[in-house]
Amino acid sequence: MESRAMQRGVRQSARKMRLVIDLIRGRAVPEAADALRVSYAVVNEGQTLKRFTAAAMGRGTPILKRTSHVEIRVAGAAAPLAPPPAASKPDVKEAKKPRAAAKKTTATKAKKKAPRAAKKKKASK
């Protein structure tokens, strides 16, 4: 059996709420029973409250007060679990490994410089 809880209009941004939801998704619910697991947990963006604050020279600066909608479903341990969250992105340093620099021969460099020199001589005449 599955139970569902939904709260709408939570005064917290969805981005911050997702950090917590990612930690509890698929885990056991210790206070209720050992057999219950979080089978589905999602946070969606809610309505954004738009306000203004005073700024210099009589202007107004917008303030966006974000809200979110939270939905959590718990089910017995026998129920299938939602797929695990996507793997975190690899470190930028690991992803960008330096490539082996291809050695250019001096003949290749001379060929590239020769046309430029010829163009400059033609332009000066």
Stockholm file with secondary structure:
# STOCKHOLM 1.0

chainA/1-125         MESRAMQRGVRQSARKMRLVIDLIRGRAVPEAADALRVSYAVVNEGQTLKRFTAAAMGRGTPILKRTSHVEIRVAGAAAPLAPPPAASKPDVKEAKKPRAAAKKTTATKAKKKAPRAAKKKKASK
#=GR chainA/1-125 SS CEEEEEEEEESSCHHHHHHHHHHHTTCBCTTTCTTEEEEEEEEEECCCEEEEEECGGGCEEEEEECCEEEEEEEEETTSCCCCCCCCCCCCHHHHSCCCCCCCCCHHHHHHHHHHHHHHHHHHHC
#=GC SS_cons         CEEEEEEEEESSCHHHHHHHHHHHTTCBCTTTCTTEEEEEEEEEECCCEEEEEECGGGCEEEEEECCEEEEEEEEETTSCCCCCCCCCCCCHHHHSCCCCCCCCCHHHHHHHHHHHHHHHHHHHC
//
